[in-house]
Amino acid sequence: MALQRDALAQHKRVRASLQRRNAGHATDQGFTKSHRLVMDFEHRKKATLAVKEQIEETKEKFENLARFVKANS
């Protein structure tokens, strides 16, 4: 009976270890498994790049206006 208890305890430890490892893998793959999350990420990435471009264009316009004002004052 004692041997069976020890074997059962060992199996429970192995099972708990496997469950912890599997839970970790499930959370690691959460982002790539979700098509919506990937699509949202790509959309936000494109939007961020567009905003950065707009910022650069605005900076160039400001520099041109500043030069114009400096030249004409």
C-alpha positions in Angstrom: 0.0 0.0 0.0 2.8 2.4 0.8 4.4 1.8 -2.6 1.2 2.6 -4.3 0.9 5.9 -2.3 4.4 6.8 -3.2 3.8 6.1 -6.9 0.6 8.1 -6.8 2.3 11.0 -5.2 5.1 10.8 -7.9 2.5 10.8 -10.7 0.7 13.8 -9.2 4.0 15.7 -9.1 4.7 14.8 -12.7 1.1 15.8 -13.7 1.3 19.1 -11.9 4.7 19.9 -13.5 3.2 19.1 -17.0 0.2 21.3 -16.3 2.4 24.2 -15.3 4.5 23.8 -18.4 1.5 23.6 -20.7 -0.1 26.6 -19.1 3.0 28.6 -19.8 3.0 27.5 -23.4 -0.7 28.5 -23.8 0.0 32.0 -22.6 3.1 32.3 -24.8 1.1 31.5 -28.0 -1.9 33.6 -27.1 -1.1 36.5 -29.4 -0.2 34.6 -32.5 -3.1 32.3 -32.2 -5.6 35.2 -32.3 -6.2 36.5 -35.8 -8.0 39.5 -34.4 -5.1 40.5 -32.2 -2.7 40.1 -35.1 -4.9 42.2 -37.4 -5.3 44.9 -34.8 -1.5 45.0 -34.2 -0.9 45.4 -38.0 -3.6 48.1 -38.2 -2.1 50.1 -35.3 1.4 49.6 -36.7 0.3 51.2 -40.0 -1.5 54.0 -38.2 1.6 54.7 -36.1 3.8 54.9 -39.2 1.3 57.2 -40.9 1.3 59.5 -37.9 5.1 59.6 -37.8 5.1 60.5 -41.5 2.6 63.3 -40.8 4.8 64.6 -38.0 7.9 64.7 -40.2 5.9 66.5 -42.9 4.7 69.0 -40.4 8.2 69.6 -39.1 9.4 70.3 -42.6 6.6 72.8 -43.2 7.5 74.5 -39.9 11.1 74.7 -40.9 10.2 76.2 -44.3 7.9 78.7 -42.7 10.5 79.6 -40.1 13.1 80.2 -42.8 10.6 82.3 -44.8 9.8 84.5 -41.8 13.5 84.9 -40.9 14.3 85.8 -44.5 11.5 88.4 -44.8 11.8 90.1 -41.4 
